Amino acid sequence: MIELYHCVSARSFRPLWMLEELGVPYRLRMLPFPPRVHARQYLEDNPLGTVPLMKDGATRMTESAAMCQYLAARHGGGRLDVAAGDPAYGSYLNWLHMSDATLTFPQTLVLRYTHFEPAERRQPQVAQDYARWFLARLRAVDAAVQQGAFLCAGRFTAADVAVGYALQLAQHLGLAGEFPHAVAGYWQRLQARPAFERALQAQHRAALEQGVDPTPSPDLR
């Protein structure tokens, strides 16, 4: 059975949402955030001390967007994957990589330098600059979802899960009010998916059962 190590609403939400979309059995291992500080034993499983960590037999992965691609290819039966021979394959890969490198990364700097650093180390100008940087990069998402309901291939794919988490994080950071109209509609469509709601419920239930604070990680102060 697939094991996913997860903090509530951290980047590990991407593979959790994928697992719910695909209906693949999994075991959810909840960790307090940040695990490298509050769950030191986790370093034995993942020396980086970050989430996610996903185990699938002998396979071990630590990158959330890569997990989306892996799960779609290995466990999706083509439902959320885009085949290499499909004309949309390049776009699909581009969105998967953009989701974290371009859309999530700047938000982690906003989070860090607004809330997670001690007061004397906070950098309001850095946070403001990277918030604007993220919102400017949403132009690509806006252009895509003005042309269709989802990002590529004319259907919902793992790329939408990966980019969807970046929008979820933006909502936690109070940036959703600045989404362009088409992006706001796209985000509403993603939240309306039953698997998205199941993933939210699964992480909350597992956190309570495993004695972990159910507060979303981006909301911790």
Phi, psi and omega in degrees: 000140177295135174247131178237122176268129198214142165249145186304121175059023170277185182301338177295351174295332179303301180294329177298313178299318178300315181299321178290321177299321186272345182069030181272132177298142180206162174244126184259121180254107184275141180230146173288152183256135352277137185296331180295342178259316190258357178216068188300332180295339180296336180299338177290329177274321181223100182302339177290334182072017182251163169246150006273163160233129178236132177245130176224092188063234180279352181278132176231130182226149180232001181252122190294318180292323176297324177297321177300313179297316181298311182297320179296318184284321187268332189233003188261350182056030179084356185292316183247004181264164170234121185292153182299332179275355180284138178302336182272003186300315180298317178297318179302310179297321181298316178295320179301315181286322179298327186305321182259311186294324186256325188258323181274319185306310181299330180290330177294329176288322175301313182297313183298310189272000172257322191233323191273335179280152172302156187308320184287346181254000180289148185230085182304322182293321177298314181299315180295319181296317183283334172296316178295322179299313178299312183297326178293324180288343176293349178303324180294317178296317180301315180297320182292315186276356167284339182266342182192171184291331183230178193286322187203164175063009178069020182199171177287129180225179176302333178297325179291325175296313184296313179289325179303323178295323178299323177288324176298315178297320179299324178296318178297330182271003179078022182260352185296332179295346180257008176295141169301158186305314182294323178292320178300318178294320177299315179298322176296320178298319180294317180294336181280352180290132181303324181293326176298314180294321178297321179295319176300315180294320182297316181291323179293314180297315181293323178299314180295317182294328184259010175071032179250142178304123181280002177297132176306136183307317180294345181265356179289140181230000000 
